Amino acid sequence: GILIIDRMDNNQPKASSTMHNPPLTKSNKGIDIVKAMEILSNRRSESSAAMTSAGGLACPCCINTASNNGNNMEFMRNMGQCIDLNQTNNTKQASSSSSDDGDNDEAKKQQVAAEAEANEKKQQQQKKRYEMLSKLNVEELLSAVLKTQEERTIAYKQYDTGLETVLQTLNVDAYPAICANATAQFALQSDLINTAKQCLKEQFKRKDLVNLIVQLQQNEREKLNLTAALHLERIRACCGTDANRRLLLEGIATLRRKISCVIERINETLEELRYALTDEM
């Protein structure tokens, strides 16, 4: 696996030096780096199981990962590299004293208040979004879902382009901002699609369309986690040594095959949604 150290503006670590629980924010709709690291932690055991059971290279999307226990996952995760994704001053960190605790407590209070304000604002935006989409008919709702899916494709290209820039410049410090921008886009797109699904369910009782959208969202969630894991693995390969490069390249190839499997399922679902849209016209 790979560990990411995320730091606050005052350059103080958010977690203890043991880093058993990486100080990373999870998101139900955006990029979940912790989930991506768990995918990387399972990489070796998945690959071995697939090769043994199939006598060769198996389709990654058919690999069962349920056999991995939590202790093994945590152990493998903590074996990975530590990459500091933000510019830090180690000298200042080493000389920091307990006198800063008061400032840290105040910063935490301000952060909690800011998060509460952001959540309230988000709820208001979701309410307005529902009011707007609730005025649409089935055809218009399906069109909105497909249009948003096109915007997702563009967001993925921007996300991948950001990674390429990081790899070319070796400026790993720029990656958190790339993740933040991508998360904002993916979260908004997911909210729009979920709101359209809610309207189809509550106003039109279209369980068939709701099920298709649920499939789409689940596959997109998996695709995003795998893409984040692929990004982290490529950063490791770029910053690592020749000794582990072969293993990293194998991991990258495995993740790309998994992503291809998920994209195939997404395209199948989108095709069904397009057929449904045609029927509504």
C-alpha positions as CSV (number, residue, x, y, z in Angstrom):
1,G,0.0,0.0,0.0
2,I,0.9,3.7,0.0
3,L,0.5,6.1,2.9
4,I,-0.2,9.8,2.4
5,I,0.6,12.3,5.0
6,D,-1.8,15.2,4.8
7,R,-1.0,18.3,6.9
8,M,-2.9,21.3,8.1
9,D,-1.9,24.9,7.1
10,N,0.1,25.3,10.3
11,N,2.3,22.4,9.2
12,Q,1.4,20.3,12.2
13,P,0.6,16.6,11.5
14,K,-3.1,15.7,11.8
15,A,-2.3,12.3,13.3
16,S,0.3,10.7,15.5
17,S,3.6,9.4,14.2
18,T,2.3,5.8,14.1
19,M,0.0,6.7,11.3
20,H,-2.0,3.5,11.7
21,N,-5.1,5.4,10.6
22,P,-4.1,7.8,7.7
23,P,-5.4,11.3,8.4
24,L,-7.4,11.4,5.2
25,T,-11.0,12.6,4.7
26,K,-13.4,10.1,3.3
27,S,-16.1,11.1,0.9
28,N,-19.2,9.2,-0.2
29,K,-19.2,10.9,-3.6
30,G,-15.6,12.2,-4.1
31,I,-12.2,10.7,-4.1
32,D,-11.6,8.3,-1.1
33,I,-7.8,8.0,-0.8
34,V,-8.2,5.6,2.2
35,K,-10.3,3.2,0.0
36,A,-7.7,3.6,-2.8
37,M,-5.0,2.5,-0.3
38,E,-7.0,-0.5,0.7
39,I,-7.2,-1.5,-2.9
40,L,-3.5,-1.3,-3.2
41,S,-3.1,-3.3,0.1
42,N,-5.1,-6.1,-1.5
43,R,-3.2,-6.1,-4.7
44,R,-0.7,-8.8,-4.0
45,S,-3.1,-11.3,-2.5
46,E,-5.7,-10.7,-5.3
47,S,-3.1,-11.3,-8.0
48,S,-1.8,-14.6,-6.4
49,A,-5.4,-15.9,-5.9
50,A,-6.3,-15.2,-9.5
51,M,-3.2,-16.8,-10.9
52,T,-3.6,-19.9,-8.8
53,S,-7.3,-20.5,-9.4
54,A,-7.3,-19.7,-13.1
55,G,-3.9,-21.2,-14.0
56,G,-3.0,-17.9,-15.5
57,L,-4.2,-14.3,-15.7
58,A,-7.9,-14.0,-14.6
59,C,-10.3,-11.2,-15.2
60,P,-9.6,-8.8,-12.3
61,C,-13.3,-7.9,-11.9
62,C,-14.0,-11.6,-11.0
63,I,-11.5,-11.8,-8.2
64,N,-13.0,-12.4,-4.8
65,T,-11.3,-10.2,-2.1
66,A,-13.5,-11.3,0.8
67,S,-10.8,-13.7,2.1
68,N,-8.5,-10.8,3.1
69,N,-8.9,-10.1,6.9
70,G,-8.7,-6.7,8.4
71,N,-5.4,-7.3,10.3
72,N,-3.6,-8.4,7.1
73,M,-5.0,-5.3,5.2
74,E,-3.8,-3.0,7.9
75,F,-0.4,-4.7,8.0
76,M,0.1,-4.4,4.3
77,R,-1.1,-0.8,4.2
78,N,1.5,0.2,6.7
79,M,4.3,-1.4,4.8
80,G,4.0,1.1,2.0
81,Q,5.9,4.3,1.3
82,C,5.1,7.5,3.1
83,I,4.7,10.3,0.6
84,D,4.3,13.8,2.0
85,L,1.8,15.5,-0.4
86,N,2.2,18.9,1.1
87,Q,5.2,21.2,1.5
88,T,6.5,20.8,5.0
89,N,9.3,22.1,7.1
90,N,10.7,19.1,9.1
91,T,12.9,21.4,11.2
92,K,9.9,23.5,12.4
93,Q,7.9,20.3,13.1
94,A,10.7,18.9,15.2
95,S,11.0,22.1,17.2
96,S,7.2,22.5,17.8
97,S,6.3,22.6,21.5
98,S,3.2,22.0,23.5
99,S,2.7,25.8,23.6
100,D,1.1,25.5,20.2
101,D,-1.8,23.3,21.6
102,G,-3.9,26.3,22.3
103,D,-3.6,27.5,18.7
104,N,-4.3,24.0,17.4
105,D,-7.5,23.8,19.5
106,E,-8.7,27.1,18.2
107,A,-7.9,26.0,14.6
108,K,-9.9,22.9,15.2
109,K,-12.9,24.8,16.4
110,Q,-12.8,27.1,13.4
111,Q,-12.5,24.0,11.2
112,V,-15.6,22.4,12.8
113,A,-17.6,25.7,12.4
114,A,-16.5,26.0,8.7
115,E,-17.5,22.4,8.1
116,A,-20.9,22.9,9.7
117,E,-21.5,26.0,7.5
118,A,-20.4,24.1,4.4
119,N,-22.8,21.3,5.2
120,E,-25.7,23.7,5.7
121,K,-24.9,25.4,2.4
122,K,-24.7,22.0,0.7
123,Q,-28.1,21.0,2.0
124,Q,-29.6,24.2,0.7
125,Q,-28.1,23.6,-2.7
126,Q,-29.4,20.0,-2.8
127,K,-32.9,21.3,-1.9
128,K,-32.8,23.9,-4.8
129,R,-31.5,21.2,-7.1
130,Y,-34.4,18.9,-6.2
131,E,-36.9,21.7,-6.7
132,M,-35.5,22.4,-10.1
133,L,-35.3,18.7,-11.3
134,S,-38.7,17.9,-9.9
135,K,-40.3,20.1,-12.6
136,L,-38.8,17.8,-15.4
137,N,-40.5,14.9,-17.0
138,V,-39.0,11.4,-17.4
139,E,-37.4,12.2,-20.7
140,E,-35.8,15.3,-19.4
141,L,-34.5,13.6,-16.3
142,L,-32.9,10.8,-18.3
143,S,-31.3,13.4,-20.6
144,A,-29.9,15.2,-17.5
145,V,-28.4,12.0,-16.2
146,L,-26.7,11.2,-19.6
147,K,-25.5,14.8,-19.9
148,T,-24.0,14.7,-16.4
149,Q,-22.3,11.4,-17.3
150,E,-20.6,13.1,-20.3
151,E,-19.3,15.8,-17.8
152,R,-18.0,13.0,-15.7
153,T,-15.9,11.8,-18.6
154,I,-14.4,15.2,-19.0
155,A,-13.7,15.4,-15.2
156,Y,-11.8,12.1,-15.4
157,K,-9.7,13.4,-18.3
158,Q,-8.8,16.5,-16.3
159,Y,-8.0,14.3,-13.2
160,D,-5.7,12.1,-15.3
161,T,-4.1,15.1,-17.0
162,G,-3.3,16.5,-13.5
163,L,-1.6,13.3,-12.6
164,E,0.5,13.4,-15.8
165,T,1.7,16.9,-14.9
166,V,2.7,15.6,-11.4
167,L,4.6,12.7,-12.9
168,Q,6.4,14.9,-15.5
169,T,7.4,17.6,-13.0
170,L,7.9,15.2,-10.0
171,N,5.9,17.8,-8.0
172,V,4.0,15.5,-5.7
173,D,3.0,18.5,-3.6
174,A,0.6,19.5,-6.4
175,Y,-1.5,16.3,-6.2
176,P,-3.7,17.2,-3.2
177,A,-5.0,20.2,-5.1
178,I,-5.7,18.1,-8.1
179,C,-7.6,15.6,-5.9
180,A,-9.6,18.4,-4.3
181,N,-10.7,19.9,-7.7
182,A,-11.6,16.4,-9.0
183,T,-13.6,15.6,-5.8
184,A,-15.6,18.8,-6.1
185,Q,-16.6,17.9,-9.7
186,F,-17.3,14.3,-9.0
187,A,-19.4,15.1,-5.9
188,L,-21.6,17.6,-7.8
189,Q,-22.1,15.2,-10.7
190,S,-23.0,12.4,-8.3
191,D,-25.5,14.7,-6.5
192,L,-27.2,15.7,-9.7
193,I,-27.6,12.1,-10.8
194,N,-28.9,11.0,-7.4
195,T,-31.4,13.8,-7.3
196,A,-32.7,12.8,-10.8
197,K,-33.0,9.2,-9.5
198,Q,-34.9,10.5,-6.5
199,C,-37.4,12.3,-8.8
200,L,-37.8,9.2,-11.0
201,K,-38.6,7.2,-7.9
202,E,-40.9,9.5,-6.0
203,Q,-42.7,11.3,-8.8
204,F,-42.9,8.7,-11.5
205,K,-42.4,5.4,-9.7
206,R,-39.9,4.2,-12.3
207,K,-38.2,1.4,-10.4
208,D,-36.7,0.2,-13.7
209,L,-34.9,3.4,-14.3
210,V,-34.0,3.8,-10.6
211,N,-32.3,0.4,-10.6
212,L,-30.2,1.3,-13.7
213,I,-29.0,4.6,-12.1
214,V,-28.1,2.7,-8.9
215,Q,-26.0,0.3,-11.0
216,L,-24.4,3.3,-12.7
217,Q,-23.5,5.0,-9.4
218,Q,-22.1,1.9,-7.8
219,N,-19.9,1.2,-10.8
220,E,-18.8,4.8,-10.9
221,R,-17.9,4.6,-7.2
222,E,-15.8,1.6,-7.9
223,K,-14.2,3.2,-10.9
224,L,-13.2,6.3,-9.0
225,N,-11.6,4.2,-6.1
226,L,-9.7,2.2,-8.6
227,T,-8.6,5.3,-10.5
228,A,-7.3,6.9,-7.3
229,A,-5.5,3.7,-6.5
230,L,-3.9,3.7,-9.9
231,H,-2.8,7.3,-9.5
232,L,-1.1,6.5,-6.2
233,E,0.6,3.4,-7.6
234,R,1.9,5.4,-10.6
235,I,3.3,8.0,-8.2
236,R,5.0,5.2,-6.3
237,A,6.5,3.8,-9.5
238,C,7.7,7.2,-10.5
239,C,9.3,8.0,-7.1
240,G,10.4,4.5,-6.2
241,T,13.5,2.5,-6.8
242,D,14.3,-0.1,-9.4
243,A,14.1,-2.8,-6.8
244,N,10.3,-2.6,-6.5
245,R,9.6,-1.2,-9.9
246,R,8.6,-4.5,-11.4
247,L,6.0,-5.2,-8.7
248,L,4.6,-1.7,-9.1
249,L,4.3,-2.0,-12.8
250,E,2.4,-5.3,-12.4
251,G,0.1,-3.5,-9.9
252,I,-0.5,-0.7,-12.4
253,A,-1.4,-3.2,-15.1
254,T,-3.8,-5.0,-12.8
255,L,-5.6,-1.8,-11.8
256,R,-5.9,-0.8,-15.5
257,R,-7.5,-4.1,-16.3
258,K,-9.9,-3.7,-13.4
259,I,-10.9,-0.2,-14.5
260,S,-11.5,-1.6,-18.0
261,C,-13.9,-4.2,-16.6
262,V,-15.8,-1.5,-14.6
263,I,-16.0,0.8,-17.7
264,E,-17.5,-2.0,-19.7
265,R,-20.2,-2.4,-17.1
266,I,-20.8,1.4,-17.0
267,N,-21.2,1.5,-20.8
268,E,-23.7,-1.4,-20.7
269,T,-25.8,0.5,-18.2
270,L,-25.6,3.8,-20.2
271,E,-26.7,1.9,-23.3
272,E,-29.8,0.7,-21.4
273,L,-30.5,4.3,-20.2
274,R,-30.2,5.5,-23.8
275,Y,-32.7,2.9,-25.0
276,A,-35.0,4.0,-22.2
277,L,-34.7,7.6,-23.3
278,T,-35.6,6.7,-26.8
279,D,-38.7,5.0,-25.6
280,E,-39.8,8.1,-23.8
281,M,-39.4,10.4,-26.8
